[in-house]
Amino acid sequence: MTERTWHSNAVNECKLCHNAGPGFVLGFVGNQLAGAVSGDSPTDELESMLAQEVIASIPEAARSESHRLVNPHDESLDLNDRARSYLHGNCSMCHHKGGNAIVSFFMTRDLTFDQMMTNKGTNIGTFGMQQAKIVVPGDPYRSVMMYRMSKLGYARMPYIGSQVIDGRGVTLIDQWIRSLPHAAEMKLSDPLQSGTAQSLALESLAAGSANADARNAAMQTIVGNTEGALALMSKLHDGKFKSDDRVAAVETVRNASSDIRGLFDDFIPESQRKKTLGRTFEPSVVLDQDGDALRGRLIFFSDAARCRACHHTDDAALSVGPTLKEISKKYLHESEMLQHILQPSLKVDEKFAAWAVVTIDGKILTGLLEKQTDTEVVLRAADRQLVTVAKKDIEEMQKSARSLMPDGVLADLTAAEAADLLAYVKSLSEPAK
């Protein structure tokens, strides 16, 4: 029996996607119906709708090669068409050129690969992957997009409306990224390099002949970093390994970092998963706990909390947004602090507003506005680096109503851990004893 928890979205959650930004209705469009056949009729849906006078004409874009959408799981079709159709159907409702200012890459089918703007890092981090980008052609295991669609909890994409990993989708995107052209001299991650310890361990698991101890040892080798864990997870979704390997993999990563452990939560029945807060919870669940500042400090400086990626304790030059000390002084009560963590876009101070700059050559840069003069704009990116753009090279500049801080940063913590973290931040405003 499959366990499943259903979540009914509040109106404000629906508005994250269903708003005026896209400039179009988030429903089916012509290129989704082109080629689709209903019943025994050989006529596709668009021809049928035209004949019934449901539509006045068939849009040219619906028939064009650049807009073509196909069944992503029909293996007889072109791999690129299948993957791009999958991304269009699952991601483009937010990742389009009319999206909000923190959307910096696009998934609509009509764009070329270069126009998708995936050849860069992301504001949310790299999750332990080395030299990671949104998509690294030829290397799915250093591609942040592959990672985020493969896990639950914090950093899950899509971050609303989906709490189950699409194993077939993971397999498809893995194959597609591998197929993308890349420089012959580019060094791939270890799982993809012949002869490395991780690739040899994957090969031994795929062979299926090793005994249980040998298979467990191979798994230990593979999950030594995020790239290997992502490769193992993908193979498990693809059904290439023994069914018992799912159980063994979950046990192997039980004490691994959350970046790695979170990739395997989908293989654990819901009742047996760590009781984390998830994306939505009642604040009282955390506020009723007795937080411990010392434990909270340990959490902040571990990989379990995401705050440290952007917020330094007291050095503004090392922070993207306010320091922890500034936060602790601003919010006198933990309930108020928690509210702003849960709703980072509820009220954004002007100096911490997110800005997007579109350059005339199509690049999109996002970050906090550090400085603006008559000749240049300086942004502080999420990785804390300062990016300078000449005014003459800017096509458009837009301030977002949404915070640069992502939603759901407490999702992977338990109620007790979140309470400890709040207690630590609050303690920073207290005089030293």
N, C-alpha and C positions, 0 to 999 in steps of 0.2 A: 504494500500500500504506500502511495506517495503522500507525504505530509505537505500541506501547503497553507500558508497564512495569507489571507486576503486583506488588502488595505484599500479602503475607500478614500480617494483623494479629496481634500478640502478645496473650495473654490480657488483659493490663492495658489494652491499647487497646480491646478489646471491652467491657471493664467500664465504659468512659467513658459508654456508652449503656445497655448491658445490666446494670442494677443494680436495687436495690430501690426507688430513688427514685420512678420513675413510678407504682408501685403497680399496674401491669398489665403483661402480656406485650407485648413489642415485636414484634408480629406482626399479621396482618390482623384487622380488627374488623368488627362488623356493618355499619356504614355504608359500608364498602368493598365489601361484597358485595351490598348492596341495589341492585337494578336490573341487576346483572351477569348476563349470560345465558351458559350453557354449551351448546355444540353447537347443535343445531337446535331445542332446547326453548325455548318462549316464556316459560317460568317462570324467574324470577330465582334466583340461587344460594341465597338465604335460604329461599325457598319450597321449593326442591329439597331442601335440607338438612333442613328441617322434615318434609317428606314421608318422607324416609329415616330419620327419627328420630335424625339426627346431633345436632340441637339440640332442646331441649324446647319452646322458644318463640322468637319473634322479638322482640328488644328494641325497645321503643318508640322509643328514640333513633335506631335505624337508619333509621326512616322519617321522622323529623322534618326540616323544612326547615333548621333551624339546624345539623344534623349532616350534611347531604347532601354526599356526595362524588361527583364526576363525572370523566369523562375530561378531563384538563386540556387536551388538544390537539384536542378536538372543537369546532371553531369555530362549530358551530351552537348551542352551549349558551351560557348566560349567562357573561360574562367574569368577574364576581366569583366565581361558583361555581367556575369553572375555576381561577382563581388561588388561591383559598382551599384548594381541594382539593390543588393542587400544593404549597402551603406546608405543609399538614397532612401530606402523604405524605413530604415531604423534610426537614422541620424540627421537627415537633412531638414527635418522639421525645426531644428534649432540651429544646425550648422549650415546656414545659408548666408548670403551676402547682406541680407536685411536683418540679420540677427543682432542681439545686443552687443555692446562694446567689448565684452569679455570673450566673445566668440571670435577666434582668430584663424580658424581653418574651416573649410567648407566641404560638404559631402554630396551636393547635388550632382545628378548624373550628367548634366550638360557640360561640366567643366573637364578640361584636360587634367591629367595627374598633376602637372606643375601648377595649374590654377587652383588646385585644392589647398595649397599653402601648408603642406604637412611636413616640409623639410626644416623643422625647427623643434626646439624644446617646448615645454608647456609651463603654464603658471603654477600648476599643482605639484610638480616635482617629477622625479624619474624612478622612484620606488626601488632604488638600489641598482638599477640597470646602468651599465657604463656607456657613456656617449649616446644616450638615448635621445630619440626624437619622436615626434608624433607618429611618423611612419619612416622606418629605415628600409629603403628598397633592398630586398634580398634577405633581410634579417627580421623576422617577426618577433624575436626574443629580445630585441632592443627597441621595439616599437611600442610607445606608450598607449596607442589606441588598442592594440592587441591585449595589452595588460589590463586596461580598464574595463574592457568588455568581458574579461575572463574571471572577474572576482565579484564577491558580494561585499557589503559594508562600505566603508569609506573609499572614495575614488571610483566606485562603481559607475559605469556608464551603460545605458542611460541611467541617470541618478534619480529619476522619478518614473514611476509606472512599470518598473521591471525589477523583480527580486529573484529571478531564476536565470541561470546561465544557459544560453542557447548553444549547446554542444556542437551542433551542426554548423552554426554560424562561426564559432571559434575555429573549427577545422577549415572552413572555407576561407576565412581571412588569413589564417596561417599559410595556406597554399597560395593565396593571391600575393601576399607580401613577398614570399619566396620567389615568385615568378617575375617580380618587377625588375627591370634592367638596373644593374648597378656596376660600378667600376670593378674590373677584374682584380685589381690590387687591393680592393677594400677588405679589411680584416673582419670576418664575421664573428659572431659570438661563439664561445666554445662548443655549445651543443651542435653547431653547424659546421665545425671544423673537423675534418677527418683526422683521426689519431689522437685527439685530446681525450682527457680522462672522462669528461662528460659525454662526448659523442660515443666513446667505446662503451660506457655504461648504458646509454640508450640502446645501442645495438644489442647488447647482451640481454636486455629486457625484451626487446622486440623478437629476438630469437626464440624466447620462451622455454629454453632448455635448462636454464640455471636453477639450482635448488633454492629454497626459501631464503637461506642465509646469504647466498650470493646475490639474490635479487634485492634483499634489504640493503646490502652493502652498496650495490649499484645505485640504489635510490639515495642513500646518504651522500654519495658523490655528486649526484645530479642536483640535489636541492641545496648545494653549498652556496648558491647565489640565486638572485631573482631570475636571471636568464635561464638557468637550468631548470628551476622550478616551473617556469612558464612553458618550457619545452615538454616537461613531463606531464603537466596538466593538459596540454594540447593533445598529447598522445593518448591519454586516458579518455578524453572526450571523443577521440577518433575511434576508440574501440580496438586499437592496435595491440594493447597489452592484455594480460590475463585479468579477469574480473576481480580476483583476489588482490591485485595490485592497487586498486583504489583504496581498500582498507589499509594496506601496508603503507601507502603514500601518506594517508591522513595521520597514521601513527608516527611516521618518520618526521613530519613537520610540526608535531604537537608543540614542541618547545622552540620552534624557529621564530624568526622575526615576523611581525605582523604583515610585512610586505610579502613574505613568502607564504605564511600560513593561510592568509586570506584567499589565496588562489585555490584552495582545496576545500573550502567550506561547503561548496555545492555538493560534494560527495558525502557529506555528513547529514543524517536525518535532522530536521529542525530541532527536535526534542533533545538531541545530543550536542548541539552546538553551544559554544560559549555564550552565556546570556548577556550579550552586549546590548547597548541602548538602541542601536539602529538609527535610522534617519529621523523618525518621529517618536516622541515620548512625552509624557507629562512631566513638566519641570519638577513637580513634587517628588518624583521617583529619585531624583538626585538631591534635592534640597533637604529631604528628610534624613539623609545619611549624615553621619558625623565624619566630616572630612579631616584628613591628617595632612598637614602641610609638608612634613618630611617625606611621606610617601608620595605626595603630589610632586615634589621636586624631583624625585627619582623617575616618576612617570614623564615629566616634562623633558628630562635629559635622556630618556630612552627613545626607542623608535615607536613606542606605543601611542605617543601623542604627536599630533601634527603641528602644534602651535610653533614649535621651535624653527620650522622651516622659514617662517616670516617674522616672528616676534622675538627680538632679543630681550633679555631681562631689563637692561637699562641703557643700552647704547643705541640712540636713534639712528646713527649712521649705519648700523648693522641690521636695522629693522625695515620691513616693508609694512607700513602701518605703525600704530603706536607700540611702544615698548610695554612689557608686562607691568612695569612700575607705573607708567601713565594710565594703563587700564585699571590697575588696582586703586589708584587715587580718584579716577573719574567715577567709577561705579562703587558706591559706598556699601551696597548690599549684594550678596552673592546672587540673589534672585534677579537683580537687574543685570548683573554681569552675564548670567546664564541666558537671559532673554536675548541679549545682543549676540551671543555665540550661536544660539539657535536660529536667529533671524539677522544675519550680518548686514542685510540690506535694509533693515527697518529704518535706520537713520545713519547716514554716512556723512561724517564730517567732511567739509569741503576739501581740506588738505589731504584727505585719504580717499578721495573719489578716484575711481578707475577711469582711465582715458584710453581711447584707441586712436592710433594714428595710421592712416592709410597713405602710403607713399605713391608717387606717380608711376612707379614700376610695379605696383601691385602688392607690396609687402604690407603686412599689418602688424603693428607693434602695440603692445598693451602694457600699462603700468601706471604708477602714480606720477602726477605732474610735478617734477622736481623744480623745473625752472622754465620760463618762457621769455624770450626776448624778441626783438624785431627780426632777428635773423635765424634763430634756432629754437627748438623745443627739446628739453631734456626729460626723459622718463626714467623712473626707477622701476625696473622690471621685477617680477616675482622672485628672481634669483638674486636680487639686491644689486645687480649691476646697473650702472647708469648708461642709458642709450641716448645719444645725441643725434637729432635729425635736423637738417637745414630746412628752414621755412619754405624755400623755393622748391624743395623736393616733396612737400606735403600736398596731397590731393584733397584729403578730408581729415578732420579732427573732431572727435565726438566724445562727450562725457557720458558715462553709463550711469543709469539709476541704480545699478546693482553694484554691490561691493566686490572688490577684488578677492576678498576672503570667500572661499567656497562654502557651500552649505554642508552640513553633516560631518563636521570635523570630530565630533564626539562619537560617531557611529560605532567605532570598533572598541570603545571602552565600556566597561561595566558601570553600573550606577555608582558603586563605591569608588572606582578609579576616577570617574568624572568629579565626584565630590572632593576627592583628594586633590585633584588638579586645581579646582576652584579655590580650595583652602590655601594652596601654595601661592597662587596669584594674589589672593587677598592679603596674605601675610607680607607681601613686599611693600605694602603701604604702612605697615606697622613699624614703630620705632624699634631699633635693635635693643635687645635686653642685655 
